[in-house]
Amino acid sequence: MIINHNIPSLKTTNQLSKNNQTVSKALQNLSSGMRINQAADDAAGLSISEKMRAQIRGLKQASRNIQDAISLVQTAEGGLNEVHALLQRGRELGVQAANGTLTEGDREAIQAEVSQILNEIDNIAGNTEFNGKNLLGNGSSTPVSVDGGGTTTGGAIPPLTADTITTTEEQEIIDSLKEYMLQESEKMVENYFGITADDADIAIYIDDTMDGGTLAYVSYYIGADGKGESVELHMNKDAFFDENTFIENDRVVAHEMTHAIMARSMNFAAMPKWFKEGAAEFIHGGDERLEADIYWDGKQSIIDSIGDGTDASWGQQSIDYSTGYVAVRYLHDRIKEAGGSGIKDVMQYLNNNLDAILDDALKNISNGSYAGGLTDFISDYKANGVQYINDHIDLTNEDTGAIGGLDADGGSVKTDITVVADSSSPTDDPLSYFNEIWPNTSGDAATTTSAAYVRLVQQKIYRVNHATSNQDPLTIQLGANTDQSLQVKRSNVHTTNLRIHAVDMVNRAEDAITSMDRAIQMVSNERSRYGAIQNRLEHSFNVTQISSENLTAAESRVRDAEMAAEMMDFTKGNIIVQAAQAMLAQSNQLPQGVLQLLR
């Protein structure tokens, strides 16, 4: 027997301590309901559990996001429903206006109601919002160039007179024209079309405003030989400094200068409008317009709009400019395939034969391809134009489709910014083949007794927005992790985007019916899109709910305490602790035996 150490008591004390820890752990688990209360309880299990918790909380928030998105879609669809109702009424009025029993006054009354309908559609487009986000009018169509039409009136050709500069902004426009716009435009026409003006005068005017936001136009009087006399280039000060169109200013100038040069180098009056405008579009590229018109009207409609190739088919609409652009590109390629130099051959023939018309040029420079002249070309174009667009016009890259560029001739890429080079060589005489009459200078021009006045303005181009906005789409976070989102494009149902802003119930009621039908179809497409999105969101909501439920169950198995087992451990531990306490009392009595020996 020993007395210095009570080994049985030490062992019992140690065991009692362990039993107390077991009971304490069981109590902690029972009181928290958790198997893992700290990292030491189960390090790997804690890591897994926390990942699952992050997913669960993310899924719950995603479910709320989806519910908000469904509300947003329902708001947009509700607005479109009202637009649909207004369009149906507008179409009904168009059918009424087309009836020959109505007087002009009756149609004007119908036009007044239609104007109110259009205003309300714009109001709905601008004011349909969800949490401050515009849904139906965010980002109206962005004009690349400008609106306008040609007018012809009789009268004497007046002498050209100088304009007067009154503001710094006007001087900036003049400086831009002198620096590169006029010079580069003239070079482009000379290089690619092989024609120049003939040292005639051209007067430059700076106008404060122009109808329809027009950026620039060329006007002239038709002389006895069909050439343009008293040529003027008008610039719109307000539109020039519009930040939405600034990078396109040089393209518009190139377009208008093409008109000016063609007017002085051929029997311009005899040229069909599709050829005039198509050539002016081709010089800087018309892919943006074409892409938009394909969406609005379809490729076949664009090709068919050329009609019989005469001005009787010209409607001064964007689609007419597109068919002119495609037709000139088509002619360019066909002439090259026949061994020629493309559209340059046509231009130079017309320049060398001032009494010739386009029909003559096609017969003489196509190597027999168009022996029947314009009639043969129009037939060929209408039969093969759609396939030509599919095979030869790339609307997916940055090239504008300009002559000499990648798409048209296999050259370098000509973007909307680079198609007109920035030469930066300012001069008071930037044009080699025109005599410029600048503001605050003087000049004279020949006069005749009578002539027709022509104003050529480039039709407005809208970048392709479809019925959907070109602004940033709304991102709906559908899941708990990155890249689990849905992009919802916001619609644009402004009347300009629906192409009904200029419907004319007085003079063109049947065209108005067609416009309304197209707008109704566009809104139907948008409503269908929103309906499909809502269905998708509802299914996504169900998936997130199920995923959250299953993850919660899995996380519970990892982290939650099994209460029955914990209670069993607690009861067992409690009994063992009591037994250990009793045994400790007994072991503490063992040294008393030594006293018995000492007695």
TORDREN-365578 format. One record per residue (C-alpha): x, y, z; residue in one letter. Coordinates in steps of 0.2 Angstrom, whole numbers. Example, Ala and Ser with C-alpha at 12.3 -4.5 7.8 and 13.67 -1.06 7.14 Angstrom:
2
62,-22,39,a
68,-5,36,s
END
This chain:
599
0,0,0,m
6,18,-4,i
0,34,3,i
9,48,-7,n
-2,44,-22,h
-20,38,-23,n
-19,30,-40,i
-37,23,-40,p
-44,41,-35,s
-33,49,-49,l
-40,37,-62,k
-58,39,-56,t
-56,58,-56,t
-49,58,-74,n
-64,47,-79,q
-76,58,-70,l
-69,73,-80,s
-71,64,-96,k
-89,59,-92,n
-93,77,-87,n
-86,83,-104,q
-97,70,-113,t
-112,77,-103,v
-108,95,-106,s
-106,91,-125,k
-123,82,-125,a
-131,97,-116,l
-124,109,-128,q
-130,99,-143,n
-147,97,-135,l
-149,115,-131,s
-143,122,-148,s
-151,108,-158,g
-134,107,-168,m
-122,93,-169,r
-108,106,-175,i
-107,121,-163,n
-89,125,-167,q
-76,121,-179,a
-68,108,-167,a
-84,98,-167,d
-82,93,-186,d
-70,104,-196,a
-74,96,-213,a
-93,95,-209,g
-92,114,-204,l
-84,118,-221,s
-97,108,-230,i
-111,115,-220,s
-106,134,-222,e
-105,131,-241,k
-123,124,-241,m
-129,138,-230,r
-122,151,-243,a
-131,142,-257,q
-147,141,-247,i
-147,159,-243,r
-143,163,-261,g
-157,153,-267,l
-169,161,-256,k
-164,178,-262,q
-164,172,-280,a
-182,167,-277,s
-186,184,-272,r
-177,191,-287,n
-187,180,-298,i
-204,186,-290,q
-198,204,-293,d
-194,200,-311,a
-211,192,-314,i
-219,207,-308,s
-208,218,-319,l
-213,207,-334,v
-231,208,-330,q
-230,227,-329,t
-222,228,-346,a
-235,216,-354,e
-249,226,-346,g
-242,241,-355,g
-240,232,-371,l
-258,226,-369,n
-264,244,-369,e
-253,248,-384,v
-261,234,-393,h
-278,241,-390,a
-273,258,-397,l
-265,250,-412,l
-281,240,-416,q
-291,256,-415,r
-278,265,-426,g
-280,251,-439,r
-299,252,-438,e
-298,271,-442,l
-286,267,-456,g
-299,255,-464,v
-312,269,-461,q
-301,282,-469,a
-297,271,-484,a
-316,271,-489,n
-319,282,-504,g
-335,289,-497,t
-326,300,-485,l
-322,318,-489,t
-305,326,-485,e
-313,334,-470,g
-318,317,-463,d
-301,310,-465,r
-293,325,-456,e
-305,321,-442,a
-299,303,-442,i
-281,310,-443,q
-284,320,-427,a
-289,305,-417,e
-275,295,-424,v
-263,308,-418,s
-270,307,-401,q
-268,288,-402,i
-249,290,-407,l
-246,302,-393,n
-254,290,-380,e
-243,276,-387,i
-228,287,-384,d
-234,291,-367,n
-236,273,-362,i
-219,270,-369,a
-211,283,-359,g
-220,281,-343,n
-221,262,-341,t
-209,259,-327,e
-205,246,-313,f
-194,253,-298,n
-189,268,-309,g
-183,257,-324,k
-192,261,-340,n
-198,246,-349,l
-206,251,-365,l
-197,266,-371,g
-179,265,-365,n
-167,271,-378,g
-177,277,-393,s
-170,274,-411,s
-153,282,-413,t
-152,291,-430,p
-137,288,-440,v
-142,302,-452,s
-156,313,-456,v
-174,314,-462,d
-180,323,-477,g
-187,323,-495,g
-184,330,-512,g
-195,344,-518,t
-196,351,-535,t
-203,368,-540,t
-202,379,-556,g
-193,395,-556,g
-178,405,-562,a
-160,400,-556,i
-155,413,-544,p
-136,418,-542,p
-127,410,-527,l
-125,422,-513,t
-114,420,-497,a
-120,416,-480,d
-115,425,-464,t
-107,417,-449,i
-114,423,-433,t
-109,411,-419,t
-94,401,-414,t
-103,384,-417,e
-106,390,-435,e
-87,393,-437,q
-83,376,-430,e
-94,368,-443,i
-85,378,-457,i
-68,373,-449,d
-73,354,-450,s
-79,356,-468,l
-62,364,-472,k
-52,352,-462,e
-57,336,-470,y
-75,333,-473,m
-77,341,-490,l
-59,336,-496,q
-61,318,-491,e
-78,316,-498,s
-73,323,-515,e
-58,311,-515,k
-69,296,-511,m
-80,300,-526,v
-66,303,-537,e
-56,287,-532,n
-71,275,-532,y
-83,283,-545,f
-70,291,-556,g
-80,307,-558,i
-77,325,-552,t
-86,341,-553,a
-82,354,-566,d
-76,369,-557,d
-94,376,-554,a
-98,386,-539,d
-105,378,-523,i
-111,389,-509,a
-111,383,-491,i
-124,388,-479,y
-126,385,-460,i
-144,384,-455,d
-150,385,-437,d
-162,371,-438,t
-170,360,-452,m
-186,351,-453,d
-185,333,-445,g
-168,335,-438,g
-160,335,-455,t
-141,337,-454,l
-137,342,-471,a
-144,343,-489,y
-139,348,-506,v
-150,359,-517,s
-148,364,-535,y
-158,369,-550,y
-159,358,-566,i
-151,366,-581,g
-156,363,-599,a
-143,349,-600,d
-150,340,-585,g
-135,345,-574,k
-137,354,-557,g
-135,373,-557,e
-133,384,-542,s
-127,370,-531,v
-129,373,-512,e
-124,363,-497,l
-134,367,-482,h
-128,361,-464,m
-139,360,-449,n
-130,368,-434,k
-141,360,-421,d
-140,342,-428,a
-121,344,-431,f
-118,346,-413,f
-130,332,-407,d
-119,320,-398,e
-130,305,-404,n
-125,309,-422,t
-108,317,-421,f
-97,303,-427,i
-109,301,-442,e
-108,320,-448,n
-94,316,-460,d
-104,302,-468,r
-119,313,-471,v
-107,326,-479,v
-100,312,-490,a
-117,307,-495,h
-123,324,-500,e
-106,328,-509,m
-109,313,-519,t
-125,321,-525,h
-117,337,-528,a
-103,329,-539,i
-115,318,-549,m
-126,333,-552,a
-111,342,-560,r
-104,327,-570,s
-119,319,-579,m
-137,321,-584,n
-142,320,-566,f
-160,324,-569,a
-162,309,-580,a
-155,297,-566,m
-168,286,-557,p
-169,291,-538,k
-164,273,-533,w
-147,275,-542,f
-144,293,-535,k
-147,288,-517,e
-140,270,-519,g
-123,278,-526,a
-123,291,-512,a
-126,277,-499,e
-113,266,-506,f
-99,279,-505,i
-100,278,-486,h
-109,261,-483,g
-127,258,-479,g
-127,242,-469,d
-134,250,-453,e
-150,255,-463,r
-151,239,-472,l
-150,229,-456,e
-164,239,-448,a
-175,238,-464,d
-173,219,-465,i
-180,218,-448,y
-194,229,-452,w
-199,224,-469,d
-189,208,-474,g
-177,206,-487,k
-189,202,-501,q
-199,218,-498,s
-183,228,-499,i
-179,220,-516,i
-196,222,-522,d
-198,240,-517,s
-187,245,-532,i
-202,242,-543,g
-199,244,-561,d
-184,255,-558,g
-192,271,-562,t
-196,285,-550,d
-214,280,-550,a
-209,266,-537,s
-199,278,-526,w
-207,282,-510,g
-194,292,-501,q
-194,279,-487,q
-179,271,-478,s
-183,255,-488,i
-181,264,-504,d
-164,270,-499,y
-160,252,-494,s
-165,244,-511,t
-155,258,-520,g
-140,254,-509,y
-141,235,-512,v
-145,238,-531,a
-130,248,-533,v
-119,235,-524,r
-127,222,-534,y
-123,231,-550,l
-105,235,-544,h
-102,216,-542,d
-110,211,-558,r
-100,223,-568,i
-84,216,-560,k
-89,198,-563,e
-91,203,-582,a
-73,210,-582,g
-76,228,-578,g
-72,240,-564,s
-89,240,-555,g
-99,255,-553,i
-85,266,-558,k
-88,261,-576,d
-106,266,-575,v
-101,283,-568,m
-87,287,-581,q
-98,282,-595,y
-112,294,-589,l
-98,307,-587,n
-91,305,-604,n
-108,304,-612,n
-118,319,-605,l
-133,315,-615,d
-134,297,-609,a
-146,290,-597,i
-143,275,-585,l
-151,263,-598,d
-138,268,-611,d
-124,265,-598,a
-130,247,-593,l
-131,242,-612,k
-114,248,-616,n
-103,243,-601,i
-110,226,-595,s
-102,216,-609,n
-119,209,-614,g
-125,205,-597,s
-138,219,-598,y
-141,220,-617,a
-159,225,-613,g
-153,239,-602,g
-162,245,-586,l
-176,232,-589,t
-164,217,-589,d
-155,224,-574,f
-171,226,-563,i
-177,209,-568,s
-160,201,-563,d
-159,211,-547,y
-177,206,-542,k
-174,188,-545,a
-157,187,-536,n
-157,201,-524,g
-162,191,-508,v
-148,178,-512,q
-136,192,-515,y
-139,199,-498,i
-137,182,-490,n
-121,178,-499,d
-112,195,-501,h
-118,207,-488,i
-111,204,-471,d
-121,214,-458,l
-112,206,-443,t
-96,215,-443,n
-90,233,-441,e
-88,236,-459,d
-101,248,-466,t
-102,240,-483,g
-94,256,-491,a
-86,254,-508,i
-68,249,-507,g
-70,241,-490,g
-69,224,-484,l
-86,218,-488,d
-89,227,-505,a
-71,225,-512,d
-61,215,-500,g
-51,230,-494,g
-48,236,-477,s
-62,237,-464,v
-72,254,-466,k
-81,257,-449,t
-93,271,-446,d
-79,281,-439,i
-65,277,-452,t
-75,276,-468,v
-71,295,-470,v
-53,298,-467,a
-48,312,-455,d
-35,320,-465,s
-33,336,-454,s
-26,347,-467,s
-37,363,-466,p
-38,374,-481,t
-50,388,-487,d
-50,378,-504,d
-53,360,-499,p
-62,355,-515,l
-52,353,-531,s
-67,353,-543,y
-79,365,-535,f
-77,384,-531,n
-82,386,-513,e
-92,401,-508,i
-90,401,-489,w
-100,412,-477,p
-94,430,-477,n
-87,428,-495,t
-95,433,-511,s
-98,423,-527,g
-108,423,-543,d
-117,410,-553,a
-125,409,-570,a
-143,412,-571,t
-156,405,-583,t
-174,409,-586,t
-183,394,-580,s
-178,378,-571,a
-184,365,-558,a
-177,367,-541,y
-172,350,-532,v
-168,347,-514,r
-160,331,-510,l
-159,325,-492,v
-153,309,-485,q
-167,299,-477,q
-166,295,-459,k
-157,280,-454,i
-161,271,-438,y
-148,259,-431,r
-156,242,-429,v
-166,242,-412,n
-180,231,-418,h
-194,233,-406,a
-182,230,-392,t
-171,243,-385,s
-153,245,-389,n
-149,250,-371,q
-142,238,-358,d
-154,224,-354,p
-160,220,-337,l
-150,206,-328,t
-161,195,-317,i
-151,185,-305,q
-159,168,-306,l
-147,157,-295,g
-136,158,-280,a
-120,159,-291,n
-112,169,-304,t
-117,166,-322,d
-134,161,-317,q
-144,175,-324,s
-156,180,-337,l
-154,195,-349,q
-171,204,-351,v
-171,216,-366,k
-182,231,-363,r
-194,235,-377,s
-195,251,-387,n
-213,254,-393,v
-211,272,-397,h
-221,277,-413,t
-204,280,-421,t
-198,262,-417,n
-215,255,-423,l
-213,266,-439,r
-231,273,-437,i
-225,291,-431,h
-229,298,-449,a
-245,288,-454,v
-256,299,-465,d
-274,295,-465,m
-278,309,-477,v
-267,305,-492,n
-261,287,-488,r
-274,278,-478,a
-270,261,-486,e
-251,263,-482,d
-257,267,-464,a
-266,251,-463,i
-250,241,-468,t
-240,251,-455,s
-253,248,-442,m
-253,229,-446,d
-234,229,-445,r
-234,238,-428,a
-247,226,-421,i
-236,211,-426,q
-221,219,-418,m
-231,222,-402,v
-237,204,-403,s
-220,198,-404,n
-215,208,-389,e
-229,202,-379,r
-225,184,-384,s
-207,187,-379,r
-213,193,-362,y
-225,179,-360,g
-211,166,-363,a
-200,175,-351,i
-213,175,-338,q
-216,156,-340,n
-197,153,-339,r
-196,164,-323,l
-210,154,-315,e
-201,137,-319,h
-185,145,-312,s
-194,150,-296,f
-200,132,-294,n
-182,125,-297,v
-174,137,-284,t
-188,132,-271,q
-184,114,-274,i
-165,116,-274,s
-167,127,-258,s
-177,113,-250,e
-165,99,-254,n
-150,109,-249,l
-158,113,-232,t
-161,95,-229,a
-144,90,-234,a
-136,104,-223,e
-147,98,-209,s
-140,80,-210,r
-123,87,-209,v
-125,100,-195,r
-141,97,-185,d
-141,86,-169,a
-150,70,-169,e
-160,74,-153,m
-164,55,-148,a
-146,50,-149,a
-140,66,-140,e
-153,62,-126,m
-147,44,-125,m
-129,50,-124,d
-134,63,-111,f
-143,50,-100,t
-129,38,-102,k
-117,51,-97,g
-127,57,-83,n
-128,39,-75,i
-109,37,-78,i
-105,53,-70,v
-115,48,-54,q
-107,31,-54,a
-90,40,-56,a
-94,51,-42,q
-98,37,-30,a
-83,27,-35,m
-72,43,-32,l
-79,44,-15,a
-75,25,-12,q
-57,28,-19,s
-54,42,-8,n
-57,31,7,q
-44,19,2,l
-29,28,11,p
-39,26,27,q
-32,8,27,g
-15,14,31,v
-21,21,47,l
-28,4,52,q
-10,-3,50,l
-3,11,61,l
-14,8,75,r
END
